[in-house]
Amino acid sequence: MTSQLLNSSTPKLPESTLLVLGATGMVGSALVRQAKQLGYGEILTPRSKDLDLCCQTETHRYIADHEPDQVIVAAAKVGGIHANSTYPAEFIYKNLMIASNAIEGSYQAGVTQLLFLGSSCIYPKLAPQPMPEDCLLTSELEPTNEAYAIAKIAGLKLCQYYRKQYGVKYHSAMPTNLYGPGDNYHPDNSHVIPGMLRRFHQAKESGADSVTIWGSGTPKREFLYVEDLASACFHIMQQESPADWINCGYGDDVSIMQLAQSIAKTVGFKGEILNDPSKPDGTPRKLMDNTKLRQLGWKPKVDLEQGLALAYQDFKQSLAKDEVRAV
């Protein structure tokens, strides 16, 4: 399959208005930076304090009033294993509302193209590795993030069926685990890379002898630098007829212990890394099959070593300005 870019069905970017929902988050910020480089005529970036995406009336009115040509739904309530296990009702409700309000509101306003961002956790706990798109809904989900996954599956299916029934170009991208500038460094609710970066940094600064990581350290995870995801999203959007959903991953994975060792090296922590087997491991492995995306001519540019260095640099700069995001 060859890449088919910017044909007659895709609006010309200098004349186009792009709405990025969730524009202040790590993913949204990267999408906005990429959109500026691509030369969009106007980029709409409403903040959560100005637009409550869980409110149907507000969301529909905003989209109708601004009439964007394209919409990217990057807004979501996100978190790691602890947050997903502790707040499942919030995760399923808020993510269902965001998806349904944004997608229906876009359709009602006449938006012809929408990209919904999901997650690799939509796939079964014991999915084949690497995970192809067609393994969706073939067996049970990972219990620790089931609420979030169900909401993301619902968003994906909304796009699929709106496209089938109404002929609109609504489709989805399923990112693997993401990290990079603007990540969430909350001590309890963050994902694994920002959580470890913060803890290893604090351990180094305090002179601690060891850092304890959750679980056995054996589960394997795939990580994609957020700027690479933004590039992949726009590459997908520029296709004439992209698949209903496409995996967006790096193409390789590492164990949690290998990740911890890499982060310790990046931070400069010299102590011991211990395991806490009483804490959950989550899914044993989550490596995506990225064949569809690679066939479109896209591949990542930033490897894990480079990405961790860039993420840690951003964390230290934010720390110096007292601007570390922790929500």
CORMOPE-V888824 format. One record per pair of residues at least 6 apart in sequence whose ideal C-beta (glycine too) atoms are under 7 Angstrom apart, sorted by the first residue. I is the first residue (numbers start at 1). J is the second residue. D is the distance in Angstrom with one decimal. If there is no record, write none. Layout:
BEGIN
i->I j->J d->D
i->I j->J d->D
END
This chain:
BEGIN
i->1 j->295 d->4.4
i->1 j->296 d->6.7
i->3 j->296 d->5.3
i->3 j->297 d->3.9
i->4 j->239 d->5.7
i->4 j->240 d->4.4
i->5 j->238 d->4.7
i->6 j->238 d->5.5
i->7 j->240 d->5.2
i->9 j->240 d->6.1
i->10 j->238 d->6.0
i->11 j->69 d->4.8
i->11 j->70 d->7.0
i->13 j->38 d->5.5
i->13 j->39 d->5.0
i->13 j->40 d->5.2
i->14 j->39 d->5.5
i->14 j->41 d->5.2
i->15 j->41 d->5.5
i->16 j->40 d->5.6
i->16 j->41 d->5.5
i->16 j->69 d->4.4
i->16 j->70 d->6.4
i->17 j->41 d->6.2
i->17 j->42 d->4.3
i->17 j->44 d->6.5
i->17 j->68 d->4.6
i->17 j->69 d->5.2
i->18 j->35 d->5.5
i->18 j->40 d->4.8
i->18 j->43 d->5.1
i->18 j->44 d->6.9
i->18 j->68 d->6.3
i->18 j->70 d->5.0
i->19 j->44 d->4.4
i->19 j->63 d->6.9
i->19 j->66 d->6.6
i->19 j->68 d->3.8
i->19 j->71 d->4.6
i->20 j->28 d->5.4
i->20 j->31 d->5.3
i->20 j->32 d->5.7
i->20 j->43 d->6.6
i->20 j->44 d->6.9
i->20 j->45 d->5.6
i->20 j->72 d->5.1
i->20 j->74 d->6.2
i->21 j->53 d->6.3
i->21 j->71 d->6.8
i->21 j->72 d->6.9
i->21 j->73 d->5.1
i->21 j->74 d->6.2
i->21 j->75 d->4.4
i->21 j->102 d->5.7
i->22 j->28 d->4.1
i->22 j->74 d->3.8
i->22 j->75 d->3.0
i->22 j->76 d->6.5
i->23 j->29 d->6.7
i->23 j->32 d->5.3
i->23 j->45 d->3.5
i->24 j->47 d->5.8
i->25 j->74 d->6.5
i->25 j->182 d->7.0
i->26 j->178 d->6.9
i->26 j->180 d->6.3
i->26 j->182 d->4.2
i->26 j->183 d->5.0
i->26 j->226 d->5.5
i->27 j->74 d->4.7
i->27 j->117 d->6.6
i->27 j->178 d->6.4
i->27 j->226 d->6.0
i->27 j->229 d->6.6
i->28 j->74 d->4.4
i->29 j->182 d->4.9
i->30 j->180 d->6.8
i->30 j->226 d->4.5
i->30 j->227 d->5.3
i->30 j->229 d->6.7
i->30 j->230 d->4.1
i->31 j->72 d->5.8
i->31 j->74 d->5.9
i->31 j->230 d->4.9
i->31 j->233 d->6.4
i->32 j->43 d->6.0
i->32 j->45 d->5.9
i->33 j->230 d->6.9
i->34 j->230 d->4.0
i->34 j->231 d->6.2
i->34 j->234 d->5.8
i->35 j->43 d->5.1
i->36 j->43 d->6.7
i->38 j->234 d->6.2
i->44 j->66 d->5.6
i->44 j->68 d->6.0
i->46 j->62 d->6.4
i->51 j->58 d->5.9
i->51 j->59 d->6.9
i->51 j->62 d->5.4
i->52 j->58 d->5.2
i->53 j->59 d->5.4
i->53 j->75 d->5.4
i->53 j->97 d->6.9
i->53 j->98 d->4.6
i->53 j->101 d->5.8
i->53 j->102 d->6.4
i->54 j->94 d->5.8
i->54 j->97 d->4.1
i->54 j->98 d->6.6
i->56 j->101 d->4.9
i->59 j->101 d->4.0
i->59 j->102 d->6.2
i->59 j->105 d->4.8
i->60 j->101 d->7.0
i->60 j->105 d->4.0
i->60 j->108 d->6.0
i->63 j->105 d->4.4
i->63 j->106 d->5.7
i->63 j->109 d->4.4
i->63 j->111 d->6.9
i->64 j->108 d->6.8
i->64 j->109 d->4.5
i->67 j->109 d->6.4
i->68 j->111 d->6.0
i->70 j->113 d->4.7
i->70 j->237 d->6.9
i->71 j->102 d->6.8
i->71 j->106 d->4.9
i->71 j->111 d->5.4
i->71 j->114 d->4.4
i->72 j->115 d->4.8
i->72 j->233 d->6.8
i->73 j->98 d->7.0
i->73 j->99 d->6.8
i->73 j->102 d->4.7
i->73 j->114 d->6.8
i->73 j->116 d->4.7
i->73 j->117 d->6.2
i->74 j->117 d->5.1
i->75 j->98 d->5.3
i->76 j->95 d->5.6
i->76 j->98 d->6.3
i->77 j->90 d->6.3
i->77 j->91 d->5.7
i->77 j->94 d->4.3
i->77 j->95 d->5.8
i->79 j->189 d->4.4
i->80 j->189 d->6.7
i->80 j->190 d->5.9
i->80 j->191 d->4.8
i->80 j->192 d->6.2
i->80 j->195 d->6.3
i->81 j->144 d->5.2
i->81 j->280 d->6.0
i->81 j->282 d->5.5
i->82 j->188 d->5.4
i->82 j->189 d->6.8
i->83 j->188 d->6.8
i->83 j->189 d->4.0
i->84 j->91 d->6.0
i->84 j->144 d->5.7
i->84 j->145 d->4.3
i->84 j->147 d->6.8
i->84 j->148 d->5.6
i->85 j->144 d->5.3
i->88 j->147 d->3.8
i->91 j->147 d->4.4
i->91 j->148 d->4.4
i->91 j->151 d->6.8
i->92 j->147 d->3.9
i->92 j->150 d->6.0
i->92 j->151 d->5.1
i->95 j->148 d->6.2
i->95 j->151 d->3.4
i->95 j->152 d->6.5
i->96 j->151 d->4.7
i->96 j->154 d->5.9
i->99 j->116 d->6.7
i->99 j->151 d->6.6
i->99 j->154 d->6.1
i->99 j->155 d->3.3
i->99 j->158 d->6.1
i->100 j->158 d->6.5
i->103 j->114 d->6.5
i->103 j->116 d->6.9
i->103 j->158 d->4.8
i->103 j->159 d->6.4
i->103 j->162 d->6.3
i->103 j->170 d->6.6
i->106 j->114 d->5.0
i->107 j->162 d->5.9
i->107 j->166 d->6.5
i->107 j->168 d->6.4
i->112 j->168 d->5.5
i->112 j->169 d->5.9
i->113 j->169 d->4.3
i->113 j->237 d->6.8
i->114 j->159 d->6.7
i->114 j->170 d->4.5
i->115 j->171 d->6.3
i->115 j->172 d->7.0
i->115 j->173 d->6.1
i->115 j->233 d->6.1
i->115 j->236 d->6.9
i->115 j->237 d->5.6
i->116 j->155 d->5.0
i->116 j->156 d->6.5
i->116 j->159 d->5.1
i->116 j->172 d->4.4
i->117 j->173 d->5.6
i->117 j->175 d->6.4
i->118 j->152 d->4.2
i->118 j->155 d->6.4
i->118 j->156 d->5.4
i->118 j->172 d->5.4
i->118 j->174 d->4.6
i->118 j->245 d->6.9
i->119 j->152 d->5.2
i->119 j->174 d->6.5
i->119 j->175 d->6.5
i->120 j->174 d->6.0
i->120 j->175 d->6.9
i->120 j->176 d->4.8
i->120 j->286 d->5.4
i->120 j->288 d->5.8
i->121 j->142 d->6.5
i->121 j->145 d->4.8
i->121 j->148 d->6.4
i->121 j->149 d->4.6
i->122 j->136 d->6.2
i->122 j->149 d->5.2
i->122 j->152 d->5.2
i->122 j->153 d->5.0
i->122 j->156 d->6.8
i->122 j->174 d->6.4
i->123 j->131 d->4.6
i->123 j->135 d->5.7
i->123 j->136 d->6.2
i->124 j->135 d->6.4
i->124 j->138 d->5.8
i->124 j->139 d->4.1
i->124 j->140 d->6.1
i->124 j->141 d->6.2
i->125 j->140 d->5.9
i->125 j->141 d->6.0
i->125 j->142 d->4.2
i->125 j->283 d->5.2
i->126 j->139 d->6.2
i->127 j->135 d->4.7
i->128 j->135 d->5.9
i->129 j->285 d->5.2
i->129 j->287 d->5.2
i->130 j->287 d->4.4
i->130 j->288 d->5.6
i->130 j->289 d->4.0
i->131 j->287 d->6.7
i->131 j->288 d->5.4
i->131 j->289 d->5.8
i->132 j->289 d->4.2
i->133 j->243 d->7.0
i->133 j->245 d->5.9
i->133 j->246 d->7.0
i->133 j->247 d->6.0
i->133 j->292 d->6.7
i->141 j->149 d->5.0
i->142 j->282 d->6.1
i->142 j->283 d->4.5
i->144 j->280 d->5.9
i->144 j->282 d->5.4
i->156 j->172 d->4.6
i->156 j->245 d->5.3
i->159 j->170 d->4.0
i->159 j->171 d->5.7
i->159 j->172 d->5.3
i->159 j->244 d->6.9
i->160 j->244 d->4.5
i->162 j->168 d->5.7
i->162 j->170 d->4.8
i->163 j->169 d->6.8
i->163 j->170 d->4.9
i->163 j->171 d->6.8
i->163 j->244 d->6.8
i->171 j->242 d->5.2
i->171 j->244 d->5.6
i->171 j->245 d->6.7
i->172 j->244 d->6.7
i->172 j->245 d->4.0
i->173 j->232 d->6.9
i->173 j->233 d->5.5
i->173 j->236 d->5.8
i->173 j->246 d->5.7
i->173 j->248 d->5.1
i->174 j->245 d->5.6
i->174 j->246 d->6.9
i->174 j->247 d->5.1
i->174 j->248 d->6.3
i->175 j->224 d->6.3
i->175 j->229 d->5.2
i->175 j->248 d->4.6
i->176 j->222 d->4.4
i->176 j->223 d->6.8
i->176 j->224 d->5.1
i->176 j->248 d->6.7
i->176 j->249 d->3.9
i->176 j->250 d->6.5
i->176 j->288 d->5.3
i->177 j->191 d->6.6
i->177 j->221 d->5.5
i->177 j->222 d->6.3
i->177 j->223 d->4.9
i->178 j->224 d->5.7
i->178 j->226 d->5.1
i->178 j->229 d->5.9
i->179 j->193 d->4.0
i->179 j->194 d->6.6
i->179 j->223 d->5.9
i->179 j->225 d->6.7
i->179 j->226 d->6.6
i->179 j->307 d->6.5
i->179 j->311 d->5.4
i->180 j->225 d->5.2
i->180 j->226 d->3.5
i->180 j->227 d->6.3
i->180 j->307 d->6.6
i->180 j->310 d->6.8
i->180 j->311 d->5.4
i->181 j->226 d->7.0
i->181 j->311 d->7.0
i->181 j->314 d->4.2
i->182 j->325 d->6.3
i->183 j->194 d->4.2
i->183 j->311 d->6.6
i->183 j->325 d->6.9
i->184 j->190 d->5.0
i->184 j->194 d->6.0
i->184 j->325 d->5.4
i->184 j->326 d->6.7
i->184 j->327 d->5.8
i->185 j->194 d->4.8
i->185 j->198 d->4.8
i->185 j->315 d->6.7
i->185 j->324 d->5.2
i->185 j->325 d->6.2
i->185 j->326 d->5.1
i->186 j->326 d->4.3
i->186 j->327 d->6.0
i->187 j->198 d->6.9
i->192 j->221 d->6.9
i->192 j->256 d->7.0
i->192 j->259 d->7.0
i->193 j->223 d->6.5
i->193 j->311 d->6.7
i->196 j->259 d->7.0
i->196 j->260 d->6.0
i->196 j->263 d->4.7
i->197 j->263 d->5.9
i->197 j->267 d->6.8
i->197 j->311 d->6.4
i->197 j->312 d->5.8
i->197 j->315 d->5.6
i->199 j->211 d->5.8
i->200 j->211 d->5.8
i->200 j->263 d->5.3
i->200 j->264 d->5.5
i->200 j->267 d->4.4
i->200 j->269 d->4.7
i->201 j->267 d->5.3
i->203 j->211 d->4.8
i->203 j->269 d->5.5
i->203 j->271 d->6.4
i->204 j->267 d->5.6
i->204 j->268 d->5.7
i->204 j->269 d->4.5
i->208 j->271 d->6.0
i->209 j->271 d->4.9
i->209 j->272 d->6.4
i->210 j->271 d->5.0
i->210 j->272 d->4.2
i->210 j->274 d->5.3
i->211 j->269 d->6.8
i->211 j->271 d->6.5
i->211 j->273 d->5.7
i->212 j->274 d->4.4
i->212 j->276 d->5.2
i->213 j->256 d->6.5
i->213 j->260 d->5.1
i->213 j->273 d->6.4
i->213 j->275 d->6.2
i->214 j->276 d->5.8
i->214 j->279 d->3.8
i->215 j->256 d->6.7
i->215 j->275 d->6.8
i->215 j->276 d->7.0
i->215 j->277 d->6.6
i->215 j->279 d->5.2
i->215 j->280 d->6.2
i->215 j->281 d->4.0
i->216 j->275 d->5.9
i->216 j->277 d->5.7
i->216 j->281 d->5.7
i->217 j->255 d->6.3
i->217 j->256 d->4.9
i->217 j->257 d->3.3
i->217 j->260 d->6.9
i->217 j->275 d->5.1
i->218 j->255 d->5.8
i->219 j->255 d->6.8
i->219 j->256 d->5.4
i->219 j->281 d->4.8
i->219 j->282 d->6.1
i->219 j->283 d->6.7
i->219 j->284 d->5.5
i->219 j->285 d->6.6
i->220 j->253 d->4.5
i->220 j->254 d->6.5
i->220 j->255 d->5.2
i->220 j->285 d->4.5
i->220 j->287 d->6.8
i->221 j->253 d->5.7
i->221 j->254 d->6.8
i->221 j->256 d->6.6
i->221 j->259 d->7.0
i->221 j->286 d->5.8
i->222 j->249 d->5.1
i->222 j->250 d->5.5
i->222 j->252 d->6.8
i->222 j->253 d->4.2
i->222 j->286 d->6.3
i->222 j->287 d->5.1
i->222 j->288 d->6.1
i->223 j->250 d->6.3
i->223 j->304 d->5.9
i->224 j->248 d->6.7
i->224 j->249 d->5.9
i->224 j->250 d->4.7
i->224 j->300 d->6.4
i->225 j->302 d->4.0
i->225 j->307 d->4.0
i->227 j->302 d->6.7
i->228 j->300 d->4.2
i->228 j->301 d->6.0
i->228 j->302 d->5.5
i->229 j->248 d->5.8
i->232 j->248 d->4.7
i->232 j->293 d->6.3
i->232 j->298 d->5.5
i->235 j->296 d->6.4
i->235 j->298 d->4.6
i->236 j->242 d->5.2
i->236 j->246 d->5.7
i->239 j->296 d->6.3
i->243 j->292 d->5.9
i->246 j->292 d->5.1
i->246 j->293 d->5.5
i->247 j->288 d->4.2
i->247 j->289 d->6.2
i->247 j->290 d->5.3
i->247 j->292 d->6.6
i->247 j->293 d->6.3
i->248 j->293 d->6.1
i->249 j->288 d->3.6
i->249 j->290 d->4.7
i->250 j->300 d->5.3
i->251 j->290 d->5.3
i->253 j->285 d->7.0
i->253 j->287 d->4.6
i->254 j->304 d->6.8
i->260 j->273 d->5.1
i->261 j->273 d->6.6
i->262 j->304 d->6.6
i->262 j->305 d->6.9
i->262 j->308 d->6.1
i->263 j->308 d->6.2
i->264 j->273 d->6.4
i->266 j->308 d->4.5
i->266 j->309 d->5.8
i->266 j->312 d->5.2
i->267 j->312 d->6.2
i->315 j->324 d->6.8
i->318 j->324 d->4.6
END
